[in-house]
Amino acid sequence: MFKISEFSRLSRIPLQTLRYYDQIGILKPAKIDDTTGYRYYCAEQLLQINRIVIFKELGFSLQQIAQLLHENIPAEQIRGMLRLKENEIQSLLEMEMSKLARIKERVQLVEREGRIEKEHEVVLKQVDGMHLISYSALGAAEDIPCLFQLFDSLLDASLKSSLTGPKTVLWKETGTKDQLFEFGVGYAMKTESVKLPEQMEQSFLPAETMATLLFRSDSTFKESACLDLATWIEQHGYCIRSEQPGREIYVPLSEEPGVELIEIQIPIEARGQSERGK
């Protein structure tokens, strides 16, 4: 057996903490010398220390830990709890890494001081009308991948056979909440009507004159794409047709898994046309 000072070194738990654990009943010494009052611990109690540390990492209070230890939860259940915590932390890390990437991109925007990147060539083109099957929701740009996952989960075999085009996102401003947009995520489809799940809708997007810009999803200038597009629209005497949503078209690169070509499409008209329409 080990004196409390020795057990403290082995467990890497401070003496004061071990005495407190004894006081509240979380970790009692294996033996207390009747004559000297010295506390003694056995090697097996290091396993109990390990459980205490695990439960603390999982966010339980000491009172809750005492109850959990009393219930003697099976190791498999603890492993499950740890896996859930691992997934939670991994999700938080991915969110923070995504924020860090966006911060770096915003810094690049500041450093550019209004210069347009050469790789961002704006193309004016006529986009054909298209039938779209979509799922609408409120959210931020970071929610788009999750919305597509939800959309895809609602598709059955017959609906999938009706799809004819790449992933499409419709952007439309909403005044309901700050920093939220109304999204429509979906795919181009054949013209015939199909029976849709309650959450989906079918619509027709008319042919439009679009200012378009194409970039890779892994581009370091992703955030500056909209700046370059807006600068081009302004410099060439156009204005945005606010009654029509902006579009984003996602085309996966087969030779580079996980990377997509994204084309932003903004419906525009000559500034004089807009003034006459008021």
N, C-alpha and C positions, 0 to 999 in steps of 0.2 A: 504494500500500500504506500501511498505518497502523502507527505505532509502538504498542507494547503499551499505553501510557497512553491513546492516542487510541482504540484498539480497546476498551479497558475502558469508556470513556465511551459509545461507540456500542452496545456489547453490554450495558451495565449489569452487568457481571461484575467483581468486585474484582480488582485486579492480582494479589494473592496467590493468588486462586483460579485465574486464568489460568496463573500459573507452575506451580501444582500440577497443573492439567490437562495441561500440557506434560510435567511430570515423570512422570505415570502413563500418558501416551500417549493420553489422550482427545482432546485438541486440541493438535496440534503447530503451531507458527508456520509460516506459508507460507514464510518465509525468515528466516535468522539471518545477520546481517552478520559476515563472517569477521574483520573488523578490530576492531569495537567489541563484538560479541556481542549487539547489540540484536536483539530479536525484532520481526518485522513480520508483520502479518496482512492478509488481503485481505477485501473485502466479502462474497464468497461464503461465508466461514467463519461469518458471522452466521447462515446457515441451519443450520450444524452446531451452533452455540450453541443455536438454537431447539430442535433435536432433543434436545440434552442436557437442557434445561430441561423439555421434555415428558416424557422418560423419568424424570426425578427426580420430577415431579408424579405419575407413575404408580406411584411407589414402588420403582423399581429402584435397586440399589446402584451405586456408581461402577464397580465391576468388571463388573457386568452391563451397564452402559451402554457400556463399552468394547467388549464383545462384540457388542452390538446395532449399534453404529456400524460395527464391522468387517464385520458381515453385510449392511450397507446395506439395511435393511428398506424396502420400497416405501412411498410416501406413503399409499396406500390402506389398507395394513395398519395404519399408525400412526393414521390417522383412525378406523379400527374400534376400536383400543385406547382412543382418547380418548372415543369414544361410549360404550363400556362403562363407563369411569371416570365419565363424565357421568351415566349412569343410576344408577351406584352412589351418587354424591354426592347426586343428586336423591332417591333413596330414603331416604338418611340424613336429608336435610333434612325430608322429609315426616314421618319418624318423630319427629324432634326437635320439629317444629311441633305434632304430635299430643300429645307430652308436655307442651309449653308450654300448649296448650289445656286439658289435664287439670289442670295445676297451677293455672291461673287459676280453674278451676271449683272446685278444692279450697279455694282461698283464699276464694271466695264462700261456701262452706259454713262456714268458720271465722267469717267476718264475720256470717253470719246468726244464729249463736248459738242454734240450735234453732227459729227461726221457720219456719213452713211457708209456702211460696210460694202465693199465691192462685191462680196458674195451674195448680197441681197439685191437681186435684180427684180424690180417690179415689172410685171407684165399686165397690160390691159387686154382683156379678152372677153368674148361673148360666151357665157356658160349656158348650155342647154337646160331646158326645164327638166325636172326629175320628180318621180314619185318616191316618197320617202316613208318608211315605217320607222317610228321613233318612240322613245320613252322620255318623258319630260320630267324635270326635277329642278329644285332650287339648290344652288351650291356654289362652291368656289372652283377655280381651275384645277386644283389638286384632286377634286372629286371625280374628274372625268374618267380615269381608268376604272374606278369602282362602279361608276354608272354603266359603263360598257359591260362589265362583268355581270351586273344585275340584269341588264338587257339581254345578254346572251343566255342567261339562265332561264329566261322566260320563253325562248324560242323553241318550238317543236320542229320536227322534221319537215312538215309541210311548209312552215314559214321560212325555214332555212333555204328550201328549194326556190323560194320566190325572190331571194336576195340577188341583186345583180351588180352591186358596186361596193367600193371600200367603205370603211367606217366614216361617218359624217357627224360633225357636231354643229348644231345651230346655236348661236349666241344671241340672246336678247336681254336687254336691260330690264330690271324689275325694281320697283320702288318699295318693295316690302321690307327688306332688311339691308343694312349696310354690308358692303363687300360680298353680296350674293348676286348671282346671275340666274336667269332662267335658261336652262340648257335643254336642248333636244338632242339626244344621242341615238343614232340609228344607222340604217343602210338604205341605199337606193334599191328599188324593187321593180318587179314587172308591173305593168299597168293594170292588170286585172285586180279586182277587189278580193281581199282574203279576209277570213274571220280572224280577228285579233283578240288577244287577251285584254282584259279590262284596263290594264295599266298602259297599253300601247295605243298609238293613233296613227292613222294614215293621212298623209297630206301631199299636196302637189306644190313644188317650188317652181315658180315661173322662170323663164329664161331671163338672164340679167347681164348687164354690162358690169364686169368685175375688175377691180384692181387686185391682182393676185401676187403672192410672194411665196416661194418654195424654199424650205430649209429642212435640214435633218433634225430629228428629235434629240440627237446627242450633240448638236451644235453648241458651241460656247456662246454664240450670238443669238440664241433662241429668244431671250427677252427683248433684244433690240429689234427683232423683226417687225413688231408692231410700230415701233418708232420710225423705222425706215419707210414702212408703208404709209403711215400718216404724213410723213414729210413729203413723200412723192405726191400724194393726193392733194395736199395743200399747194405745192409748187406748181402743179399742172392745172390748177383752176377747177378742180372737181370738189364735190361735196358728197357726203354719205347719204344714201337713201335710208332714212331712219325707220321707215315702215317695213323694211325687209331685214331679216336677220343676217348677220354675218355668218360665214360658214368656215369650217375647217375640214379638210379632207385628209385622212390618214392612209397612207399606202405602205405596207410593210416591205422591207428589203429582204428578199429571200436569201441573199448571200450573206446578210448580216443579221442574225436572229436578235430580236429585241430592239432593233433600230427601225424607225419609220421615216418616210418623207411626209412632211406636213405642209399642205398648201392652205394658206389663209386666203379667203375670198371675201372681199368687201364690196357690196353693191354700191355703185356710184353713179352720178349724173353730173353734167356740166353745171357750174354754179348758176348760170342764167336760167336754166330749166327749173332749178329749185326755187328761185325767187319768183318766177312766173306762177308756180304752183301754189303759192301762199295766198 
